[in-house]
Amino acid sequence: MAEVIRVKPTHDGTYTVYRGTLALICGLTRLQAERYEASLSRQQRDEELAAGA
């Protein structure tokens, strides 16, 4: 099972993207963080589909 990818706001008004408990990238705007999260989610889904094929 894949780890959860999520976006969380930080104290300075930027956003951090996490995979499980690991912070992948920080200092993003909300839009940048959401786009990065979506990209990771698509990549993860594609890898899971390829593994099942």
C-alpha positions, 0 to 999 in steps of 0.5 A: 500500500502506498503512503499518503501524500498530503499538503500542510500549511506552515507557520510562515504561510507557505506549504509543505508536501509530505509522503507519509511522515517524510517532508518532500518539499517545503516553501511552496505556495498553496497552488504549487503544493497542490500541483506537486501533490497531484503530480505525485499522486498521478505518478503513484497511481501509474506505478501501481497500475503498471505493477498490476499489469 
